[in-house]
Structures are given as structure tokens and as C-alpha cells.
Amino acid sequence: MKSVLLSLLVIGSILLTPAPCASIAHGQGQLVRYEDNRMSMGCAYTIVAYDDDAERLPRIVSAAFDEVDRIDRLMSHYKPDSPLSRLNREGAKGPVKVEPELFDFIEECLRYSRESEGAFDITVGPLMKAWGFFRGEGRVPGATEISELRNRVGYKHIISNANERTIEFDRPGVELDLGGIAKGYAVDRVVNLLRQHKIVAALVSAGGSTLYGLGAPPGSKGWEVKIQNPVDANKIALTVSLKNQSLSVSGGGEKFFEIEGVRYSHIMDPHTGRPVQNMLSVTVLTESGTVGDALDNIFYVQGVERSREFLKRLPPTEVFFFLPEAREKWKMIRLKN
């Protein structure tokens, strides 16, 4: 279904400023702007694309959404018949043969875990459930419960065999949740499809938390993206321009609850088994949605000082930390390698 065109399109914590829907002169021809969206992977995927062929644009964008749906069927831990759900059910019983694409993706996730010393971890699902984030109830588990859960949380509980393409868990209760990174992977797959069809320019958004700007819209140097103020959604904290670059946001304001004056966000520190404190949000600009989705979580958990060193090992990356200050104020720290 086409979205309603507004002068300002609001998507999650990110604001997009779209151009009017019209044919636009470009080089020797006319570019047509097309926009559509579809619910998938638990969020609204939006694609805004420019091309000189008005007839083929809807078909290509529809195929792109079909690709997102395919990835959801492969990697969802909510769908009981997905390959990931089957792995979660059977992984503690012995080696499970995993489809090549899913196996390679899990291997990539494990690499991020090793390189970040566990700041990024796809096994935190049991902690998320214990803190009430899956059902939205919000609760603070006791120290004994957290200690027990930490015994089955950690990427080192995942045993992979590259030759056999099998994965198993070293104890019962371990499970994988790819929700924090699969959306970025889906964005990358969509961008690859658009490139294959030689789409002139496009902006791909996964719920506003992961975006990729392919090329630039007519008359612009890039896709203008506005990041909302972390404490006042009616204000803008930062404006960036994307051209062949991704933007990923990890924010404590997306899912949180408060008990006795303490706010608990949904972003877990796997080392402590508790939500990360003293961080409002992290915005990452880098080469792909997959990388960005891993890094925004890593930087959120590591904090500013530990991230300085980690950033030196990465391809060109820019990160913005939004930190709380007294009386509902905030400050921003920018790091770039």
C-alpha cells in the first residue's frame, strides 16, 4: 500500500524529508519518484526510489519487499516454522544442519561478538524475556534469576562447524534472536537488488532504525535524514546526509519501562545481564545496514571511551553518542575514524 505523502515523513526516531511526487528532469531524461511501504519483520519497511522508467518501478519495489519477507521467513524467531526457530528448538540436542545463508549470517554475528568481546550477542533473548521486553510488561528480575540466566547467555555457547554447516548449543536454554541485526541485512539485500536493476537513487528504511541512501535524489548531494532529539520528539538533534551509506540507530527510548524512578531500556549488556544505563541513543553511519546494526549495539554497550579504541579497527565509520545530563538535558559526542 502506498504511504500518504507528507511534507515531513516520520519514521521511528528518524525524520525523512521527501521530495514532491513528480517527474523530475535529470540529465537527458525525466526521473519518476515512487514510494511504497510494507509491514515485515515487525516493522514498516519504506522505499523511496527514482528512476526514468515509471512502469518498472512498482515491480522492482514490490520484488524488494518480497525479498524482505523471504528473509523474515528464514530468520524469524517468532515464526515457529522458520529455520531459526527449528534451530532454537533442536540446537541443544545436537548438531543441526543449517541452510547456507542462515549459517553464514550466524557466523558473521559470531565474528562481531568475538571482535567486540561479547558486547554484541545474539543469545540475549532469555534476558529480554526475563526483563519483560517481549510482552511489554516490564519487570526487574532478582539477582539469583539474572545469575541463572547468564549461565545460558553468551555467544560462546554456540558451536558451529563450517565444514558440515551445523550449529549446536552446549546447554539447554540457549536460543538465538537475530532481530537486532536481521533488519540491517534485509536493507542490504534490498539495496543490492535495486543496484542490480540500476535504480538511479533510493532510500530504504527498516522501521526508521536502519536506513540506506543509494545515490542521491535529484538536485541533492544526498538523502537528508533528521534525527529526533532524544528527550523531546518535537525537536531535531542532528541532520545527516546519506549517499551510498547506511545509518543505524539504537535508542533506549524505543522500548523501556520505569520502576521507582529508574528507567530500564531494552538494550542489554550481556556481561551484566542488565539493561545498559547512562545512554540515550547511538547513531552510526557506515558502509552497510548489517554492519551498522551490529555497531550501534556494540557502541551502546561499550560506551564512549571503550568505543574509541574499537572504532580504530573498523572501515570508515562515524558514530554519535547521545548521553543524558541533569534536568532532562543531553549532550552529543561524535567519534569518527
C-alpha positions, 0 to 999 in steps of 0.5 A: 500500500502506498504511504500518504505523502507528507511534507515531513515523513516520520519514521521511528526516531528518524525524520525523512524529508521527501521530495514532491511526487513528480517527474523530475528532469535529470540529465537527458531524461525525466526521473519518476519518484515512487514510494511504497511501504510494507509491514515485515519483520515487525516493522514498516519497511519504506522505499523511496526510489527514482528512476526514468522508467515509471512502469518498472518501478512498482515491480522492482519495489514490490520484488524488494519487499518480497525479498524482505519477507523471504528473509523474515521467513528464514530468520524469524524467531517468532515464526515457529516454522522458520529455520531459526526457530527449528534451530532454537528448538533442536540446537541443544540436542545436537548438531543441526544442519543449517541452510547456507545463508542462515549459517553464514549470517550466524557466523558473521554475528559470531565474528562481531561478538568475538571482535567486540568481546561479547558486547554484541550477542545474539543469545540475549533473548532469555534476558529480554524475556526475563526483563519483560521486553517481549510482552511489554510488561516490564519487570526487574528480575532478582539477582539469583534469576539474572545469575541463572540466566547468564549461565545460558547467555553468551555467544560462546555457547554456540558451536558451529562447524563450517565444514558440515554447516551445523550449529549446536548449543552446549546447554539447554536454554540457549536460543538465538534472536537475530532481530537486532541485526536481521533488519540491517541485512534485509536493507542490504539485500534490498539495496543490492537488488535495486543496484542490480536493476540500476535504480538511479537513487533510493532510500530504504528504511527498516522501521526508521532504525536502519536506513540506506541512501543509494545515490542521491535524489535529484538536485541533492548531494544526498538523502537528508535524514533528521534525527529526533532529539532524544528527550523531546520528539518535537525537536531535531538533534542532528541532520545527516546526509546519506549517499551510498551509506547506511545509518543505524540507530539504537535508542533506549527510548524505543522500548523501556519501562520505569520502576521507582524512578529508574528507567530500564531500556531494552538494550542489554549488556550481556556481561551484566545481564542488565539493561545498559544505563547512562545512554540515550541513543547511538547513531552510526553511519557506515558502509552497510545496514548489517554492519551498522546494526551490529555497531550501534549495539556494540557502541551502546554497550561499550560506551564512549571511551571503550568505543574509541579504541574499537572504532580504530579497527573498523572501515570508515565509520562515524558514530554519535553518542547521545548521553543524558545530563541533569534536568532532562538535558543531553549532550552529543559526542561524535567519534569518527575514524 
